[in-house]
Amino acid sequence: MAARLTTDLWVHAYLKRLELANIPAYVTAHGQQSSGAVLVKCARLDGTAQSYERRIDLMTGASAWMLLHDGPEAEVDASIAKQRSFDPDLWVIEIESRDGRTLLDEEGLSD
């Protein structure tokens, strides 16, 4: 079984991949370094946004990024604030991408 990356290492690698693709991204909430969950917000710069969270299939152990919320940016922000209120170890990464490009579907980012 392959060793899992610590959350902070995964976040740094993801930010570097976004930088190489010229997609601005920022850590807006720094969670627990070794095992905090990650939530990704994609602001489309038109007043709307999406948020994604990684979920694990309990039957197979496979993980995938799932759309958590899609709509007005204020609603997405409220959803993220609610998540952070009961999970202080949550990391939040905010991306700015007019076309909604997150790279989360690329190899190595979902597993």
Contacts in CASP RR format, 6 or more apart in sequence:
PFRMAT RR
TARGET T0000
AUTHOR 0000-0000-0000
METHOD contacts of the structure
MODEL  1
MAARLTTDLWVHAYLKRLELANIPAYVTAHGQQSSGAVLVKCARLDGTAQ
SYERRIDLMTGASAWMLLHDGPEAEVDASIAKQRSFDPDLWVIEIESRDG
RTLLDEEGLSD
5 13 0 8 1.000
6 33 0 8 1.000
6 34 0 8 1.000
6 35 0 8 1.000
7 31 0 8 1.000
7 32 0 8 1.000
7 33 0 8 1.000
7 34 0 8 1.000
7 35 0 8 1.000
7 36 0 8 1.000
7 37 0 8 1.000
7 38 0 8 1.000
7 91 0 8 1.000
8 33 0 8 1.000
8 34 0 8 1.000
10 38 0 8 1.000
11 27 0 8 1.000
11 38 0 8 1.000
11 91 0 8 1.000
11 93 0 8 1.000
14 25 0 8 1.000
14 93 0 8 1.000
14 103 0 8 1.000
14 109 0 8 1.000
15 25 0 8 1.000
15 27 0 8 1.000
15 93 0 8 1.000
17 103 0 8 1.000
17 106 0 8 1.000
17 109 0 8 1.000
18 24 0 8 1.000
18 25 0 8 1.000
18 95 0 8 1.000
18 103 0 8 1.000
19 25 0 8 1.000
21 101 0 8 1.000
21 103 0 8 1.000
23 95 0 8 1.000
23 96 0 8 1.000
23 97 0 8 1.000
23 101 0 8 1.000
23 102 0 8 1.000
23 103 0 8 1.000
24 95 0 8 1.000
24 96 0 8 1.000
24 97 0 8 1.000
25 93 0 8 1.000
25 94 0 8 1.000
25 95 0 8 1.000
25 96 0 8 1.000
26 93 0 8 1.000
26 94 0 8 1.000
27 91 0 8 1.000
27 92 0 8 1.000
27 93 0 8 1.000
27 94 0 8 1.000
28 41 0 8 1.000
28 92 0 8 1.000
28 93 0 8 1.000
28 94 0 8 1.000
29 84 0 8 1.000
29 90 0 8 1.000
29 91 0 8 1.000
29 92 0 8 1.000
30 91 0 8 1.000
31 88 0 8 1.000
31 89 0 8 1.000
31 90 0 8 1.000
31 91 0 8 1.000
32 89 0 8 1.000
35 89 0 8 1.000
36 89 0 8 1.000
36 90 0 8 1.000
36 91 0 8 1.000
37 53 0 8 1.000
37 54 0 8 1.000
37 87 0 8 1.000
37 89 0 8 1.000
37 90 0 8 1.000
37 91 0 8 1.000
38 53 0 8 1.000
38 54 0 8 1.000
38 90 0 8 1.000
38 91 0 8 1.000
38 92 0 8 1.000
38 93 0 8 1.000
39 51 0 8 1.000
39 52 0 8 1.000
39 53 0 8 1.000
39 68 0 8 1.000
39 80 0 8 1.000
39 83 0 8 1.000
39 90 0 8 1.000
39 91 0 8 1.000
39 92 0 8 1.000
39 93 0 8 1.000
40 51 0 8 1.000
40 52 0 8 1.000
40 53 0 8 1.000
40 65 0 8 1.000
40 92 0 8 1.000
40 93 0 8 1.000
40 94 0 8 1.000
40 95 0 8 1.000
40 102 0 8 1.000
40 104 0 8 1.000
41 49 0 8 1.000
41 50 0 8 1.000
41 51 0 8 1.000
41 52 0 8 1.000
41 76 0 8 1.000
41 77 0 8 1.000
41 80 0 8 1.000
41 92 0 8 1.000
41 93 0 8 1.000
41 94 0 8 1.000
41 95 0 8 1.000
42 49 0 8 1.000
42 50 0 8 1.000
42 51 0 8 1.000
42 52 0 8 1.000
42 94 0 8 1.000
42 95 0 8 1.000
42 96 0 8 1.000
42 97 0 8 1.000
42 100 0 8 1.000
42 101 0 8 1.000
42 102 0 8 1.000
43 49 0 8 1.000
43 73 0 8 1.000
43 94 0 8 1.000
43 95 0 8 1.000
43 96 0 8 1.000
43 97 0 8 1.000
44 50 0 8 1.000
44 97 0 8 1.000
44 98 0 8 1.000
44 99 0 8 1.000
44 100 0 8 1.000
45 96 0 8 1.000
45 97 0 8 1.000
45 98 0 8 1.000
46 98 0 8 1.000
47 72 0 8 1.000
47 73 0 8 1.000
48 70 0 8 1.000
48 71 0 8 1.000
48 72 0 8 1.000
48 73 0 8 1.000
48 76 0 8 1.000
49 70 0 8 1.000
49 71 0 8 1.000
49 72 0 8 1.000
49 73 0 8 1.000
49 76 0 8 1.000
49 77 0 8 1.000
50 67 0 8 1.000
50 68 0 8 1.000
50 69 0 8 1.000
50 70 0 8 1.000
50 71 0 8 1.000
50 76 0 8 1.000
50 100 0 8 1.000
51 67 0 8 1.000
51 68 0 8 1.000
51 69 0 8 1.000
51 70 0 8 1.000
51 76 0 8 1.000
51 79 0 8 1.000
51 80 0 8 1.000
52 65 0 8 1.000
52 66 0 8 1.000
52 67 0 8 1.000
52 68 0 8 1.000
52 102 0 8 1.000
52 104 0 8 1.000
53 65 0 8 1.000
53 66 0 8 1.000
53 68 0 8 1.000
54 63 0 8 1.000
54 64 0 8 1.000
54 65 0 8 1.000
54 66 0 8 1.000
54 110 0 8 1.000
55 63 0 8 1.000
55 64 0 8 1.000
55 65 0 8 1.000
55 66 0 8 1.000
56 62 0 8 1.000
56 63 0 8 1.000
57 63 0 8 1.000
57 64 0 8 1.000
62 111 0 8 1.000
63 110 0 8 1.000
63 111 0 8 1.000
64 110 0 8 1.000
65 102 0 8 1.000
65 104 0 8 1.000
65 105 0 8 1.000
65 109 0 8 1.000
65 110 0 8 1.000
68 79 0 8 1.000
69 75 0 8 1.000
69 76 0 8 1.000
69 79 0 8 1.000
70 76 0 8 1.000
80 92 0 8 1.000
83 90 0 8 1.000
84 90 0 8 1.000
84 92 0 8 1.000
95 101 0 8 1.000
95 102 0 8 1.000
103 109 0 8 1.000
104 110 0 8 1.000
END
